[in-house]
Structures are given as C-alpha cells and as structure tokens.
C-alpha cells in the first residue's frame, strides 16, 4: 500500500517506474519475435518458408530503425525537450506496432511490405526511447550507485522479454501454430507499454537541467519544487545555475566525436566497441532464436519452447547479481570475465551440438546431451546479463562530459542497432548453413570481445567523471590506447581505497560531475 501511495505522490518513484517500464518495452520486442518466427500462419501470411533468409531480415530491419530513431530523438530532446521527444517516440512505437498487427489481416497482397514498414517504424520509436530515457532518467534520478541504478532498470528489460515470450507461449499452445491469432495477440499486447506510458507522462516534469540550459529558469524552479519540494529547491537551483555557467560555452557536436583528430574520438570508440562486442557475445541470437537452439541440441519443439521461457526466467533472477556486483568489482572485470564465461559455454555447446546432431551415427542417447547443453545455455544467458547487458550502456554516461553525454548515448544506440541488425540478419542464415558450428563462431567472437575489453576499455567504476575523462587525456599524452600502459595501468581496476557510499567526506570530495546530474537528495 505504501508503494502504491508513493507511485502517485513521490516524483522520484514515478520517474524510476516510468524509466523502467520504458526499458521493458525494448525487452518485449526481443521476446516477441521468438515464436512468431516459427508460426506457420505467420510464415504463410508473409509468403516465406521458415528457412528463408527473409525471416531474419524482417527481425533485423527493426534494429536499423532503432539506429536512425536514436539520432532524431536525441536531436529533438536537445531542441524541444526530453518529454516531447519521449512522447513522440512512444507514439511512433505504437504506430509501428499497430502496422505489424494488421499486416495481412484480411488481405494477403502486400502483407510483408506492411510488416517491414511496421518493424522499421517501431524501431524508430524504440531506438529513440533507448537514446533519450537514460538521459532523462540520469538528469532526474539521484538514488544509488550509477551502475546499480542502471542495472536495476535493465532488469526490467528482462521482465519485458519474459512477458513477451510467456504470452507467445500461452497463445501458441492454446491456439496452435496454424492460428493467426497465436502471432497477432503477442504483437498487439505490446501496445500496453506505449499506451500506459503515454497516459502517464503528463505527470512527470521536464528535466530542470534542460530547462536551465534553455533559459527557462522559472520553469526549472517549478520542476525542482515538484521533484524535491520547496525546502531543497533553492540549493538545487544554485547547483544548476553554476553548472550552466561552466558548461554553456562547451558545445560539442557529432563532428567533435566521430573524426580521429577530434578530442572525443577515443571515448567514442570505447562506446562503439562496447556495443559491437556486446553483439559479438551472441546473446542477440539466443534471445530471438532461443527455441531453435534448444531444438538443435536434440530437444522437441514443445520442450524447447518451455525451456526457452525457463531460460528467460533464470536470466531475470541472475540479473540481480549484476546490480549487486557492478559497483563493487567494477564494469571491466564483469565484462572480461563474462566474455570468457560465455566463450566457454559456446565451446561446450559446439561439442554437445555435434554429439546431438550425430547421436544416431554415434549410437549415444540424445537426452543427456541435450540436458547438459541446456544447462550451458542457461549459464551463458545469465553470464551475459551479469557481464554485458547494462555495462555497455553505463560506460558512455561515465566517460563523456555532460555537454556530449546525450550524443554519446545516441551513438551507443546507433551502434547497438547496426550490430544487432547484422547479428539477427546473419543468425538464421548461419544456423541453416553451419548448424552447431555457429556456436564455435560465437566462441571466437567472445574471445575477441574479452581481448579487446582487457586491452582498451578502462575501468570507470568508483571514479568521478573527471577522473574517467582524464584517462583519455593521459592516453593522448602516452600516445597509446592500451589500458595496461596508461598511468601504470591504474585504470585496469577500480581505485584502491575508493570512497564508500555515505562516507563523511563524500560531499567535500565530490563535485557536480561526480554525482547524479541533480545531486543527491534524501
């Protein structure tokens, strides 16, 4: 009862709930397409067989939409405000989802065209949400460690994934794979997210930071009062006024980030490679094509679908370790250890996949092989959640100055979209041509991700933002990007003797950039 009361009376709770629900929207799509791809009526309506590469193309064009949408949404967020940008993205998402739902409904000619259009438009909206929500949330939320807060929000992403697959699984087994409503219902059920968020967004404030930087000082005071109350408003306002004075002349555009000679090129490449390496872990393939992987291990269709759901549930609970560890052991250790762990699982899956596919020839029972393979897939999925799900979204918010943080977030979404476009496009093709040898490919890509991260990705946890930014200045002085060679490798790990949360000297030692963008508040 107290929580329900807080939802309607405490703005900070409303903001966290809104942001988490928005991130769950992006997770829903990943789980939504898993069983739709194997629905016979869906394939017949689109006019394609299950093994056709177009199955993967329909899934993957969504990510191209995400890449484009993130750029437009970040521009709108800077020019018109965070709330209008989020509102527009939610409306576009709802439109794209509706087009997907009606594709081939009462007509057959042009069904695939409408589906393609719906996927792209929905991607535009979701990509924009992924770019703007982290900025909006960070400018309003002041609770917890940076990593823990974001990891908790991304746990809601897995909730969306679970919800989508559960709805898929239920309607598929009740209605059957030949029924069109077994694939249309999971699509239209997604509307609950944008509709709920659109109906709720009017209760939330625009970020005071954006209002201050656009000379709307009275509106900024009103928003601060709404969030913190009359008592703390003046202090928060003075903080923002000081930040505006210091940063107003430090404009940073995309041209200052994407060219090798620009100052922000190095942190941009850390952001880019973080998203590329996340895609190379292979989890995008597991999330979209989970049932097919279990079938490849020798399990039946129904068993594979139930185990995929169980894998997602396990994934959700194991994600708890991410927000428990990320601010304690650091981002870098989790990412490198995670890549090695996933690589080991995929190496084992290569062996087990080979045994399963050749079980009759070898004269061995397939069930024990499938059980061990299933456990390996569960471990790989959980390891990804702990080591790679939130870290690559967190690091860009810690290495860019505030004047380029929104652009860094947008670039992160662009690369995420392009990388996942490639993975989801190629995965069904590789499945059909490589079979279980695809697992060996993912073993190699994970080893690459571990190698690159160990050499070039600095540890950003436990440091104020300026310290993280100084790493890139020092890298230029040392004429190297290797974490091992810059400042005697001090960015290989979290700083020794880091300040504990809640320490007596926190307020004295940390300035505006070390804290959430609006500072702490009880």
N, C-alpha and C positions, 0 to 999 in steps of 0.2 A: 504493500500500500504506500509506503514511504517513497519507493522508487517511482511509482506512478505519479505521485504528487510532484516529485522533483522534475519529471518529464515536462510538466505543464507550468512549473513555477521557476525552475532554475535554468538559465540560458546556457550555462556550460554543459549541463546534462543534455539539453536539446541539441546542442552543436555536435557533441560526441555521437549521439544517437543518429543524427542526420548523416554525418560523415560515414559512420559505419554502415548504415543502410545503403548509401550511395556506392560504397565499395563492394557490398554484397551483390549489387546489380551487375557489376563486371564479372563476378564469380559465377552468377547464374548462367550466363551465356556459355561458359566453358562446359558446364554440366548438361546444358540443354541439348546440345547437338550430338552427344554421345550415342544415344539410342535412336534419335531421329535419322541418323546416317544409315541405320540398318532396318528402318521401317519400310516394308515392301510397298505400301501405298505411296509413301513419300517418294521413293525411287521411281515408281511408275508415273506419278504425277509430274516429276521433273523430267521423265523420259530418259533415265540413265540407269545402267546396271550398277550393282554395288561396287564392282571393281573398277569402275570408270574414274579416271583422274578428276573429272568434274566434281565428284563428291568432295574431294579435298579443296578444290577451287572455291566451291560455294562456302565452305567453312572459312577459308583463308582470306577472302576478299574483305571480310569484316575487319581484319587487322589493318588493311590498307586504309579503310575508312577511319579507324582509330588514329592512325598516324596523321592524316590530314586534319581530322577534327581537333586534335590536341593543339595544333598551331592556331587555327582560327579561334578556338575557345580561349587560349591564353592571350591572344591579341584583344579579344572582346573583354576579357577580365581586366586587362590593364586600362583599356579605354573607357569602358562603360560600367565596370564594377564586377566584383566576384559573383554577387547574387544574380544579376541579369544574365551573366554567362552560364551559370549553373542552370537557371530556369530554361534558357534556350536549349542547352544540351539535353535536359530531361525531356523537353517537348520533342526534339528531334529523335531521341531514343524511342519514345512512344510511337512516333510515326513510322519509323523503320520496323519496329516490332509488329505493328498492325499490318504493314505491307507483307511481311513474312507470313502472317497468319492467313491472309486472304489469297496468297499465291495458289492458283489452281483451284480455288473454291468456286465451283460452278462453271469453270472454264478450264480448258487444257492448253490451248494455244497461248504461248507467252508466259506460262507458269514459271519457268525457270528464270525468265527475264525479271519478273516481279520479285522472285526470291532473291536474285542477285541485287536488285535495287534496294530491297528491304535490308539485306545484310550490310550493304555499304552505308546506307543512311543510318542504321542503328549503330554502326561502327563510328560514324562521325560524332554521334551523341555520346557514346560511352567513352570514346577517346578523349573528348572534351572534359567529361566528368573526371576521368583519371588524371588529367592535367591540372584542373582547377581545384578539385576538392582537397588535395594535400596542401595547396597554398592557402585556401580558405580556412581549413582546419588549423594549420600551424599559426595563422595570424590571429586566431581566436582562442585556441586551447592553451592552457597554461599548466596542465597537470602531468606529473610523472616524468620519467626519463624520455629522451627523444626516441630511442629505439623501442622501448617498451610500449609507448603510446601507439606508435605506428604498427608494431607487430600485433597489438590487440585489434586495431582496426582491420588488419589484413586477415585476422582470424574470422571476421565476419564475411570476408570474401569466400572463405571455405564453406561457411554456412550457406551462402548463395549457391555454391557448387553442389552441396548436399541436397538442398531444397529442389533444385532443378532435376537432378538425377532421380531423386525419390519420386517426384511427380511423374517423370518419364517412366520409371519402373512400374509404378502403380497402374497407370493407364495402359501401358503395353501389355501387362499380364491380365488386366481386366478385359480390355477390348481386343487385344491381339495385334500382331504386326501388320495385318492386312487392313486394319481400320484407319481411316484418315484422321479421326479424332485422337488417335493414340500419338500422333505427332503434332497436331494443331493445338491441343489443350496445353501441353508444356510451353508452347510458344506464347500463347495469349496470356497464360498465367503470369508471365514476366511483367505484364502491364501493372501488376500490383505495386512494383517498385517505383517507376516514374510517376504514376498517379498519386501514390501515397506521399512521395517526396514533393511533388508539385503542390499538393494541398497543404503541406506543412511549411514550405519555405518562407511563406509570408510572415511567420512567427520569428524568423531569425534576423539578426541585424546584418547590415553590411559591415565589413571589417573596418574598424576605426583607422587602421593604418592606411588603407586605400583612401578613405575619406580625407585624412590629413594630407596625404600626398597629392590630393586633387583640390586642395584649398577649401574643403567643406568642413570647416572647423566646428561650427555649431552642430552639424550632423554627427561629427566624430564624438563630441561631448555627449550627445544624446545616446549614441551607440555604447559608449563606455559606461554610462549610467545604467543602461539596460543590462549590460553584462556583469558589472562589478558593484553597482549600487552607487548612490550619491557620495558616500563616505570616501571611497577609493578612487573616484573618477578623476579628481584633480591631479593626483600623483601619476596616474596612468597617462593623463593628457600631457603632462610635462615631459614624460619619457618619450612619447611620440613626437612632440614638438622638437625635442633635442635630436631625435633620430632623423626627422625630416630635414633639419638644418644641416646635419652632417652628410646626408646622402643625396640631397636634391640636385647636386651638381655632378653626381657619379652615374650618369645614364649609361647603360650597357645594352647593346643590341645584339641580334644574332650574328652580325658580321664580326663582332668582337669575340665570338666564341668558336666559329667553325673554320677559321683560317689558321694554318700552322704558325703564322707570325703573331697572332693575337694573344693577349695575356691570358684569356680564359680558355685557350685551346686545350691545355693539358687537363684541367678538371673536366672539360667537355669529353675528352677521350676516355677518361676514367668512367664517366657516366655512360658513354656509348658502349664500352667494352663490358661494363657490368650487365647491361641488358642483353648484349649479344651472348655473353657467357651463360646468363640465366636460360636463354633459349636453347643453348647447346647442351644443357643438362638433360634435355629430352622430356622434361615434365609436361610441356605443351602437348606432346604426343600422347602421354599417359592420360591426361585429363580429358582429351577429346576422343581418343580411341581405346580407352581402358578395356571395354568388353572384348574387343578384338585381340588384345594382348593376352588376356586370360584364355581365350579360345586357342590361340597359337600354342599355349602351354599344354593343350590337350584337354581342356575342360569343355563341357557342353555349353550351349547358348544361355540357358537359364542360370546355371551355376556361375557363369562368367558375369552376368548382369548383377546378380546378388553380391558377388564378391567385389565388383567394382563399387557398389554402394558401401559395402563394409570398408573398403579401402579409403573412401572419402570420409567416412565417419572417423576412422582411425586417424586420418590426416588432420581432421579438425581438432581432435583432442591432443595429438602430438604437437600441434602448433603452440600449445601452452608453453612448451619448453623454449620456444623462440623468444617470447617476451620475458621469460624468466632469465635467460642467458645473455641476450643481446647487449645489455648494458653492463654485464658483469664480466664476460670473457671477451667481448668485442665482436665487431662485424667480420673482420678479416679471418679470424680463427674459425668461425662458424662456416664461412664461405669456402675456405680451402678444405677444411675437414669434411664439409658437406659434399663437395665435388669428389673427393676421394671415396667417400662412403657410397655415393650414387654410382661412381665408376665400378666399384667392387660388386655392387648389386647387378649392374648390367653385364659385367663379365660372367657372373654366375648364371644370369638369365640366358646368355648366349649358349652356355653349356647345356642348361636344362631345356632350352628351346630345341636344341639339336636332338637331345635324347627323346623329347616328347614327339617330335615330328618323325623320328625314325624308330619309335618304340617297337613296332611290329617287326621290322627288319632285325632289330637287336634282341627281340624276344624278352623285353622288360615291361612290367606294368606301368601305365602312364600316370595313374593316380598319385603315387608317391612323388613322382617328378613334378606334377602339377602343384601339389601341396607346398613343396619346398620353393618352387618358382613363385607361387602366390605370396609366400612369406617374404621373399626377396623383393617383390614388387611393393608390398606394404612398407617395408623398411626404406626402400628408395623414395617412396612418396613422402613419408614422414621426414626423412632426412632433407629432402628438398624444402619442405615447409620450414624446418628449423634453420637451415643454412642459406636459402636463396630466395624465399618468397618476398620478404619485406626489406631485406638488406639493400638490394639494388635500387629500391625506391627511396630509402632513407639517406643513403650516402650523398646524392645530389643536393639534398637540403642542408647538408653539413659542410660542403666544400666550396659553394659559391657564395659571394657576398649577396646581401639582400637585394641589391639592385639588379642582379641577374638570376635570382633564385627561381622566379616564375619561368624564365626562359629555359633554365636547366631542367625544370620539371617537364616542360613541353618536349624538349629534346629527348628526355628519357622515355616519354610515351611514344614519340615517333619511332625510335629505335626498337622499343618493345613491339610496336605494331608491325614494323617491317620484318623483324626477326621471327616473330610468331607467324606472320604470313608465310615466310619461307618454310618454317618447320611444319605447319599444318598442311601446306600445299604438298610438300615432298613426302610426308609420312605415309599416306596411303599408297603412293607410288612405290616407295621403298619397301613397304610391307608386302606388296604384291610381287616384287621382284627379288627382294633379299630375304624375305621371311625372317627367321630368327637371327640372321646375321646383322639385322638392323640394330640389335642390342649391342653388338660389337662396335658399331659406328658410334653409338652413344657412350660406350666405354671410352673411346678415344677422344670424343669431344669433351667429356668431363675431365679427362686428364689434362687437356689443353686449358680448360677453364681454371683448374687448380693451379697449373703452372703460371698462367698469366696473372691471376689474382695474387699469388705469392710474390711475384716479382714487381708488380706495378700498382697494386691497389693499396693505398695507405690505410692504416687503422685510424678511423675518425671518432671512435667512441672515447668518452672520458676527457675530451678536449673541447675548449671553447672554439667557436667558429673561426676566430682569427688565427688560432694555432693551426687549424687544418688548412686555412688559406696560406699560411706562411710556408707550409710544406712545398707548395708549388713555386713560391719564390725561391726557396732553397734549392729546389730541383733545377731551376734555371741557372743558379749560381754554380751548382755542381756539374752542370751540363749532362745530366742523366735523369731518366725517369725511374730508375731502379730504386725501390723502397729500401733495398739492402745497402745501398751506397750513400743515401742522403742522410746527413747528420748521424753517421754511425748506426744507421738502421733503427733509429728510435721510433719510427712510425710502423715498425713491424708488429707492435703490440700496443695495448693500452698503456698510458703513462703509469710508471710505478709511483705509488703513493698518491694516486688520484684523490681528489676531494670527494668525500662521501656526501650523498644527498642529505640535506638537512644539517650539514656541519655549521659550526658557529661562524665561520669565516666566509661562507658562500656569498653573502651579499657584498662583502668587501672585495672579493677576488673576481667576481663575475660582473661584466658589464652587459649592455643590451644585447650584444651578439651572442653571448654565451647562454642566454636564457631563451625560452619561447618568445615570439615576437612581441607579445604584450606583457612579458614579465610574469613572475609568479604571483599567485593570489590564493588565499585560503578560501 
